[in-house]
Each structure stands twice: as C-alpha cells, then as structure tokens.
Amino acid sequence: MDKIPVRHISETQKEPGLSGGFSIRDIQELLAEKDMVQELHRHDFFFILILKNGTGFHEIDFTPYEVCNHSVFLMRPRQVHKLTLKAGSTGYLIQFRNDFFYSQNKLSQRLLGKASNKNFCSLDSETFQKLDSILADILKEYTDKQEGYDEVIKSNLSIFFIELVRHRKNRETGAAAINPYVQEQLDKFLDLLEANSTQHKQVSYYADLLHLSAYQLNSITKAVMDKTPSELINEHLLLESKRQLLATSNQVNQIAYNLGYEDVSYFIRFFKKHIGLSPEAFRHNFK
C-alpha cells in the first residue's frame, strides 16, 4: 500500500522573521467557497484549526470528530488525520514548526504541551470571542509585518494557549480542581512516554525518572485520566503501531522491531488483543 503522505510547511510560508516557519490563514479565504477535502496524511508541524462556524468531519489518530461551531482542533507533529471542511466555514488555520514556538523558553514548551495534549476543544461563545480577538491580532501582525511583528505573534500565541488551557481546566475539573503538582507530574509522564515508549515499557522506569513510586504514579494517572500508567503505555504503543502500519509499507516484523518488540508473535497477540484485528487485517481495512 502507499505510504501516508507527510506534509511540510512550504518555503513560501516561511517568513524571514519567523524562525521555523509560521503561517495563519483566514478559513473563508482559504476555502474560496469550495469544500476542503484532505485524505489521510500527517504533518511535521503543529496544525491548529479554529472554527467560528463550521461543518464537516475530522478524524485525528483514528478518532472521529464532528466539525462544529466554536471549536478548536490542535494537532501535534506526527499525528495522522483526514479532514472534510464544508464551504462557508469561518475561522483560522495556524501552522508552525516546533522550533518556532519552542525557541521561546522551557515555559513555552510546557505551555504548548498542555495546550496540545488534547486534539479537540469545544468553546462557549464568550471564550471563543476572547480567542477570536487574539487570533485577529495575530493575523493582522502577520499581514502587516511591522517592526517586531514576530515577537508580537509569539506573545499573542502564548496568550491564546493560556486561555485555551484555562478554559479546559474550568470545564473539566468543575468544583474539584486538580492539584497543580499532580497535573505537572502527569504532563511530564506523558512527555517521557512520547520519547521513550519504544525502548521502555515498564511503569517502574517512568516512576524512577519522575522520582515517584509506581503506586504514586498510578494514583496520579487514575486521578486525572482514570487510567493506569500501564494502560497509557499500551495506548501509546498501539497508536504508534497504527501509525506505522498505515504510514509505511514495512512488514509487521519490522514494525514490531521499531517499537521495541523482539518477539513478533507477542506483538501480534498484543495488537489483536486490544484492537480486535491482526496488524495485517487492520492495515488491509484502511486501504
């Protein structure tokens, strides 16, 4: 089967003052009164779709979402998705590479990690109006390119992420706010998982890196996500398995090796137990 194409920020989108590449587009102008239909693909950059009004369908890492008004879709590099956005939709599309925002400082990296740990967010009218104002300022700075516009864009983008994270916390925690320490440890665990899961699959490895006991790490993940660390490790490995099955033409044994499984038959059993299909059957179903 063909590989899932990887899209890059084109050279024409890279602004001299915006290290790493950045662009913001008005959705209505981008659509030009036509539907946007994007087949399954992946990016090597962050992709943020903010919709004031919208209809269509969006599938991110094999999870389907209905496109709706006052919504934000935020995708990290390497995630796979397909999108149908109907003509008449309005809002903004922001794209930038890691080094654009990460070049700020470690706090910026942490903020972007918090904002992008969920792919979809539905907003109330008041919150969306606040974000819409920030995005309009970013678009104006990007268009006018007055002195210092790159720093103004980065600062406004930080405010956008802060408002998004605040909104999620207010909606999801309700009266029982999550302890900031607990949230920070969870974020660190998820970051470590992203970077190390193919080499390390034991809960004790991550607990040691976080200077926690396995019991403490389990309490943290259960409190915030209602899942054990082992469940989160398995979910991450299964997602990466799906990506490689669809994004490459590698044989199953090569994919198993890439994911750190020396025993291919064990990998096949693991995949089938959780997905209900063998790796080859899963790949065939998505042709």
KAQUI-V77353 format. One record per run of one state. SS is the DSSP state (~ for helix, > for strand, _ for the rest). FROM is the first residue (numbers start at 1). TO is the last residue. If there is no record, write none. Layout:
ss | from | to
SS | FROM | TO
SS | FROM | TO
//
This chain:
ss | from | to
_ | 1 | 4
> | 5 | 7
_ | 8 | 10
~ | 11 | 13
_ | 14 | 21
> | 22 | 26
~ | 27 | 31
_ | 32 | 35
> | 36 | 43
_ | 44 | 45
> | 46 | 53
_ | 54 | 55
> | 56 | 60
_ | 61 | 62
> | 63 | 67
_ | 68 | 70
> | 71 | 75
_ | 76 | 79
> | 80 | 85
_ | 86 | 89
> | 90 | 96
_ | 97 | 97
~ | 98 | 102
_ | 103 | 105
~ | 106 | 115
_ | 116 | 119
> | 120 | 122
_ | 123 | 124
~ | 125 | 144
_ | 145 | 148
~ | 149 | 173
_ | 174 | 179
~ | 180 | 196
_ | 197 | 202
~ | 203 | 209
_ | 210 | 213
~ | 214 | 225
_ | 226 | 228
~ | 229 | 247
_ | 248 | 251
~ | 252 | 258
_ | 259 | 263
~ | 264 | 275
_ | 276 | 278
~ | 279 | 285
_ | 286 | 287
//
